[in-house]
Amino acid sequence: MEDIRYIRQTSVPHSTLAPHDCVTSDNKTLFLLGEFQIEVYALSFQGALKVTSFPYDVTSFSEKVDSCSNEDGSILCIGDPYYDNHNGRVLVYGSKNSNRTSWELKQTILCNPSKQSFFGWSVCCDKKGEKLFIGTNIYHYLKSDVYKYEKNTENTFVKDVNFNIKPYQQNQLPSNFGTTLKCCPLGTTLVVHSDHVTMKKNNINVICRQIQIFKNSSQGWKYDQELMTNEELSSTFVFVPHSTNSTNSTNYILFFYNGSIHVYISTNQNTPFILKDRISTNQKAIKNLYVEPSLLYIYIQKEDNGIIVYNGATKKEELHRLPCVPRSPRSICVNQENMICIEDKQIMFLLGKYKHPLKPHQKTSYVMKNRTRCVLPFSPRQIIAKKSPVFFIDKNELDITLQGTGSFLVIFEEDKQYYETKYTIEVKGLHQRHTTSSIYSFIKNVYNRIVQ
């Protein structure tokens, strides 16, 4: 089983109390929505740089606010469902230049006719920011709707009058519809989550949560399938699109139900979602669910804000511990090695590398490269006998006399267990000599800078 070893923790404070945030799908732009202003950050898994801030106005800042952005972070759509006595609206902000330093209100979208249905309760858009889906929240399916807007030639969102989707209503009483929305990058698959669905079961009204799928085809938008309707279904789910270039893309949906993470997969636009995996946990309920894009790691945020990591391949809980437990992360972004935790007063970055468990007595050949090749067939216990960590060049992949990238291995002991970690680095300053001592000194200096 592979594990992640988090080796460094950094943080970037932000100046505004921002209980709402929005991160672009490529994790490169972060919007922090404060009470009166929005802060824009250029984001990476190593740090964040504030680009600008601009004022905005929502009716009830402390209540529900949903937002979405296109992939390049040039537009930001904000739902304001409490506006005008709960009629609601959606504010569309756009960047005035390519470096995202200046923003303006491009458009205000109102529900017409108004229905006091909390228009803008949920919003999502496609990758290009040309299709915008807007949800409502009222416990009556005759008033609760999902709307679709699309940009015209004047770059303005206009309502798609042909878009008319309704929940599949077998055994279903008046309920809300569309309290959370997620769409695929092309905007051709829409996942609708409803958190107050009244079902008739054995002549008893039961309040459930529901996930339904709608897809666009040559015949227009239609109901496709219902993944689950159940009172124990989690209020959070994750939609993971893998390919963004065509309708023949693989999409995943993950949600928590009955103590397990359910993983559904659809291989293209025309095939339904089917249950692929079920990962058992020891949790009765969770606060949130986050997924690394390749599904190698799945993160559960418990109700006490603790983080549990599951391996998507082995379906087992990982053993690694975070260097700290975020107190109350509102959002978490993850890739295969690093984590971003967005909190009330800071953005926390946990930087990590894979660590591979090693058997104490299993002998493996490690290479220390110099002008004459030296192969060391030792077991981890023999290697760590005198000191930890110990450094090796990975398969002769590092040459300190040449510019470019290379890698080295670190063998270390942790809690009486032995591990191997691979680091890929860039060689900039050239060394005249390629001796064992010079390589070792170089690797050790790099490693000390990484873990400090």
C-alpha positions in Angstrom: 0.0 0.0 0.0 1.3 3.4 -1.0 1.2 6.2 1.5 1.8 10.0 1.5 4.4 11.5 3.7 3.6 15.1 4.4 7.0 16.8 4.7 6.2 20.5 5.0 3.4 22.8 6.1 3.1 26.5 5.1 0.3 29.0 5.2 -0.8 32.3 3.6 -2.9 34.5 5.8 -5.8 36.5 4.3 -7.1 39.7 5.6 -10.8 39.3 5.3 -13.3 37.2 7.1 -14.4 35.0 4.1 -16.8 32.2 4.9 -17.4 31.5 1.2 -14.9 30.6 -1.5 -14.7 29.4 -5.0 -11.8 27.5 -6.7 -11.5 27.0 -10.4 -11.5 23.5 -11.7 -7.8 23.6 -12.5 -7.0 24.8 -8.9 -5.2 27.8 -10.2 -7.5 30.6 -9.1 -9.1 31.2 -5.7 -11.9 33.6 -4.9 -12.5 34.4 -1.2 -15.9 36.0 -0.8 -16.0 38.3 2.2 -18.8 40.5 3.5 -18.2 43.4 1.3 -15.3 42.4 -1.0 -13.9 39.5 -3.0 -10.2 38.7 -2.9 -8.6 37.0 -5.9 -5.6 34.7 -5.5 -3.3 33.0 -8.0 -3.2 29.5 -6.6 -0.9 26.5 -6.8 -0.2 23.6 -4.5 2.9 25.3 -3.2 1.4 28.7 -2.3 -0.9 31.6 -3.1 -0.4 35.1 -4.3 -3.1 37.8 -3.9 -3.9 39.4 -7.3 -6.5 41.9 -6.4 -9.8 42.6 -4.5 -13.0 44.2 -5.6 -16.3 45.2 -3.9 -19.6 43.3 -4.3 -22.9 43.1 -2.6 -25.1 40.1 -1.5 -28.3 40.4 0.4 -27.6 38.0 3.3 -23.9 37.4 3.6 -24.1 35.1 6.6 -26.6 32.8 4.9 -26.3 30.5 1.9 -24.0 31.8 -0.9 -23.1 29.6 -3.8 -20.6 30.5 -6.6 -18.9 29.1 -9.6 -16.2 30.1 -12.1 -15.0 28.9 -15.5 -11.7 27.1 -15.7 -9.5 30.1 -16.6 -11.0 32.2 -13.8 -12.2 35.0 -16.0 -15.8 35.1 -14.8 -17.4 34.6 -11.3 -21.1 33.9 -10.9 -22.5 34.4 -7.4 -26.0 33.3 -6.3 -27.9 35.7 -4.1 -31.1 33.7 -3.2 -32.3 36.0 -0.4 -32.5 39.1 -2.7 -35.9 40.8 -3.0 -37.9 38.8 -0.5 -36.4 35.5 -1.6 -37.0 36.0 -5.3 -33.2 35.8 -5.7 -30.7 36.7 -8.3 -27.3 35.8 -9.8 -24.5 38.3 -10.1 -22.0 37.7 -12.9 -18.6 39.4 -12.5 -16.0 39.4 -15.2 -12.3 40.3 -15.5 -11.5 43.4 -17.5 -8.0 42.2 -18.4 -6.0 39.0 -18.9 -4.1 39.2 -15.6 -7.3 39.3 -13.5 -6.3 42.6 -11.7 -9.5 44.5 -12.6 -13.1 43.2 -12.3 -16.6 44.6 -13.0 -20.2 43.5 -12.6 -21.1 42.2 -16.1 -24.7 41.1 -15.5 -27.5 40.6 -13.0 -29.8 37.6 -13.7 -33.3 37.8 -12.2 -35.9 35.0 -12.1 -38.7 36.0 -14.4 -41.5 35.7 -13.4 -40.4 35.9 -9.8 -41.6 32.9 -7.6 -40.0 33.6 -4.2 -38.1 30.3 -4.8 -34.6 31.4 -3.7 -33.4 31.7 -7.3 -29.6 31.4 -7.2 -29.5 28.9 -4.3 -27.1 26.8 -6.4 -25.0 27.6 -9.4 -22.6 25.8 -11.7 -21.1 26.4 -15.1 -19.2 24.6 -17.8 -15.5 24.8 -18.4 -15.6 27.7 -20.8 -18.2 29.7 -18.8 -20.7 29.7 -21.6 -23.4 27.6 -20.0 -24.8 28.5 -16.5 -27.1 26.4 -14.5 -29.1 28.0 -11.7 -31.0 26.1 -8.9 -33.7 27.1 -6.4 -34.8 25.8 -3.0 -38.4 25.6 -2.1 -40.2 22.5 -0.8 -42.7 22.2 -3.7 -41.7 20.8 -7.1 -44.2 23.0 -8.9 -42.2 26.1 -7.8 -38.7 24.6 -7.4 -36.9 24.5 -10.8 -33.4 24.4 -12.4 -32.7 26.9 -15.1 -30.1 27.0 -17.8 -28.6 30.2 -19.3 -26.3 30.4 -22.2 -24.2 33.2 -23.6 -25.3 34.9 -26.8 -23.2 36.7 -29.4 -23.1 39.7 -27.2 -21.5 37.7 -24.4 -24.6 38.0 -22.2 -26.3 35.1 -20.5 -29.8 34.5 -21.8 -32.4 32.0 -20.6 -32.6 28.7 -22.6 -36.4 28.5 -23.0 -36.1 24.9 -24.3 -34.5 23.7 -21.1 -37.2 22.2 -18.9 -36.2 19.4 -16.6 -38.2 18.0 -13.7 -37.5 15.4 -11.1 -38.6 11.8 -11.6 -41.6 11.7 -9.3 -42.5 8.1 -8.6 -43.8 7.9 -5.0 -42.6 11.5 -4.6 -44.6 14.2 -2.8 -44.0 18.0 -3.1 -40.3 18.5 -2.6 -37.5 20.8 -3.5 -35.3 20.3 -6.5 -31.8 21.4 -7.3 -30.3 22.6 -4.0 -26.8 21.5 -5.3 -25.8 21.4 -9.0 -22.7 20.0 -10.7 -22.1 19.8 -14.5 -19.4 18.2 -16.6 -16.8 20.4 -18.4 -18.8 20.4 -21.6 -22.1 21.2 -19.8 -23.9 18.2 -21.3 -24.3 16.2 -18.1 -26.0 17.8 -15.0 -26.0 16.2 -11.6 -28.9 17.5 -9.4 -28.8 17.0 -5.6 -32.0 17.7 -3.7 -31.8 17.8 0.1 -35.5 17.8 1.1 -37.4 15.2 -0.9 -40.6 13.8 0.6 -41.3 10.2 -0.3 -44.2 8.0 0.5 -43.0 4.8 2.1 -45.4 2.4 3.7 -48.0 5.2 3.9 -45.5 7.3 5.9 -44.0 10.5 4.6 -40.2 10.3 4.8 -37.8 13.2 4.2 -34.9 12.0 2.0 -32.0 13.4 0.0 -31.8 12.5 -3.7 -29.2 12.5 -6.6 -30.5 12.5 -10.2 -28.7 12.7 -13.5 -29.9 14.7 -16.6 -28.2 14.6 -20.0 -28.4 16.6 -23.2 -28.8 14.6 -26.5 -30.1 15.2 -30.0 -33.6 15.2 -28.5 -32.7 17.8 -25.9 -32.3 17.6 -22.2 -33.9 14.6 -20.5 -34.0 12.8 -17.2 -31.4 10.0 -17.4 -31.3 8.2 -14.0 -31.7 8.4 -10.3 -28.6 7.3 -8.3 -30.2 7.2 -4.9 -33.0 8.6 -2.8 -32.6 7.9 0.9 -32.9 9.6 4.2 -29.3 8.6 5.1 -27.8 9.9 1.9 -25.0 12.5 2.6 -25.7 16.1 1.8 -22.3 16.3 0.0 -21.2 14.6 -3.2 -18.3 14.9 -5.6 -18.5 14.9 -9.5 -15.1 14.1 -11.0 -14.8 14.5 -14.8 -11.7 12.9 -16.3 -11.7 14.0 -19.9 -12.8 17.4 -21.1 -12.4 17.2 -24.8 -15.4 15.1 -26.0 -18.6 13.5 -25.0 -16.7 10.2 -24.8 -15.4 11.1 -21.4 -15.3 9.2 -18.2 -17.1 10.8 -15.3 -17.2 9.7 -11.7 -19.7 10.5 -8.9 -18.9 9.8 -5.3 -21.1 10.2 -2.3 -21.4 8.9 1.3 -24.2 6.6 2.3 -24.7 4.1 5.1 -21.1 4.2 6.3 -19.5 3.7 2.8 -18.2 5.8 0.0 -20.0 4.9 -3.2 -18.2 5.3 -6.5 -20.2 5.5 -9.7 -18.7 5.6 -13.2 -20.0 6.6 -16.6 -17.7 6.0 -19.6 -19.4 8.3 -22.1 -22.3 10.6 -22.6 -24.6 7.7 -23.7 -24.0 5.3 -20.9 -25.5 5.4 -17.4 -23.6 5.7 -14.2 -23.0 2.3 -12.6 -21.7 1.4 -9.2 -17.9 0.7 -9.5 -16.7 0.6 -5.9 -17.9 0.7 -2.4 -15.3 1.8 0.2 -16.3 0.9 3.8 -15.6 3.3 6.6 -16.2 3.4 10.3 -18.1 6.6 10.1 -21.8 7.1 10.6 -21.9 10.5 9.1 -19.4 12.9 7.5 -19.1 16.7 7.0 -17.5 16.7 3.6 -15.9 14.5 0.9 -12.9 15.4 -1.3 -11.3 13.4 -4.1 -7.8 13.5 -5.7 -8.6 13.7 -9.5 -7.2 10.2 -10.3 -9.2 8.7 -7.4 -6.0 7.4 -5.9 -6.8 9.2 -2.6 -10.3 10.0 -1.2 -10.5 12.4 1.8 -13.3 12.3 4.4 -13.8 15.3 6.6 -15.4 14.1 9.8 -18.0 16.0 11.7 -15.2 17.0 14.2 -13.2 18.3 11.2 -10.6 15.5 11.4 -9.4 14.1 8.1 -9.3 10.5 7.1 -7.7 9.3 3.9 -8.7 6.3 1.9 -6.7 4.6 -0.9 -9.0 4.4 -3.9 -7.1 1.3 -5.3 -6.9 -0.8 -2.1 -10.2 0.6 -0.6 -8.5 0.8 2.8 -7.7 3.6 5.2 -4.3 5.1 4.8 -1.8 5.1 7.6 -0.2 8.5 7.2 -0.9 11.3 9.7 -1.3 15.0 8.7 1.3 17.2 10.3 -1.6 19.2 11.7 -5.4 18.9 11.6 -7.0 22.0 10.2 -9.4 23.5 12.7 -12.3 24.2 10.4 -11.4 23.9 6.7 -14.2 25.1 4.5 -12.7 23.7 1.3 -9.9 21.3 0.5 -8.1 20.8 -2.8 -5.9 17.8 -3.3 -3.7 16.3 -6.0 -1.6 13.1 -5.7 0.9 14.6 -3.3 -0.3 17.9 -1.8 -3.3 19.5 -0.1 -4.7 23.0 0.1 -7.0 23.8 3.1 -8.9 27.0 2.9 -9.8 28.3 6.3 -11.3 31.4 7.8 -8.1 33.3 8.3 -5.5 31.5 6.3 -4.8 29.2 3.3 -2.8 26.2 4.5 -0.6 24.2 2.2 0.5 20.6 3.1 3.3 19.5 0.8 4.0 15.8 0.6 5.6 12.9 -1.3 4.7 9.2 -1.7 6.3 6.9 0.8 6.5 3.2 0.1 6.6 0.8 3.0 9.7 -1.6 2.9 10.2 -4.9 4.5 13.0 -4.7 7.1 15.0 -7.7 5.8 14.2 -7.5 2.1 17.5 -6.7 0.2 17.2 -4.3 -2.6 19.9 -2.8 -4.9 20.4 1.0 -4.5 22.8 2.9 -6.7 25.2 5.6 -5.7 26.5 7.0 -8.9 30.0 8.2 -9.4 32.5 7.6 -12.2 32.5 4.0 -11.3 29.1 2.5 -10.6 28.5 1.2 -7.1 25.5 -1.1 -6.4 24.6 -1.7 -2.7 22.4 -4.8 -2.2 21.3 -4.1 1.4 18.1 -4.4 3.3 16.5 -1.3 4.9 17.4 -2.6 8.4 21.1 -2.7 7.4 20.9 0.7 5.7 19.3 2.4 8.6 21.5 0.7 11.2 23.6 3.8 11.9 21.6 6.8 10.7 18.3 7.9 9.2 17.6 9.1 6.6 20.0 7.6 4.0 20.1 9.0 0.4 20.5 7.2 -2.9 20.3 8.1 -6.5 17.3 6.5 -8.2 18.5 4.3 -11.1 21.2 6.7 -12.1 18.7 9.4 -12.8 20.6 12.3 -11.4 23.7 14.0 -12.8 24.8 17.1 -11.0 27.1 18.2 -13.8 24.2 18.7 -16.2 21.2 21.1 -16.1 17.9 19.4 -16.0 15.7 17.3 -13.7 16.7 14.2 -11.8 15.6 12.1 -8.9 16.9 10.5 -5.7 15.6 8.2 -3.1 15.5 8.6 0.6 15.3 5.5 2.9 14.1 6.4 6.4 12.6 5.0 9.6 9.4 6.2 11.1 7.6 4.6 14.1 9.8 1.5 13.7 8.7 1.1 10.1 10.9 1.5 7.0 10.0 3.6 4.0 11.3 4.8 0.7 10.5 8.2 -0.8 11.4 9.5 -4.3 12.1 13.2 -4.9 12.3 14.8 -8.3 14.4 17.9 -8.4 15.8 20.4 -10.9 19.5 20.9 -11.2 20.4 24.5 -11.9 23.8 25.2 -10.5 26.4 22.9 -12.2 29.1 21.0 -10.3 32.4 20.4 -11.9 33.0 17.0 -10.3 30.7 14.0 -10.1 32.0 12.2 -7.1 30.1 10.2 -4.5 30.8 12.8 -1.8 29.7 15.7 -4.0 26.5 14.0 -5.0 25.7 13.0 -1.4 26.4 16.6 -0.2 24.1 18.0 -3.0 21.3 15.6 -2.2 21.5 16.2 1.6 21.4 20.0 1.1 18.3 19.7 -1.2 16.6 17.4 1.2 17.2 19.7 4.2 15.7 22.6 2.3 12.6 20.5 1.5 11.8 19.3 5.0 12.8 22.3 7.0 
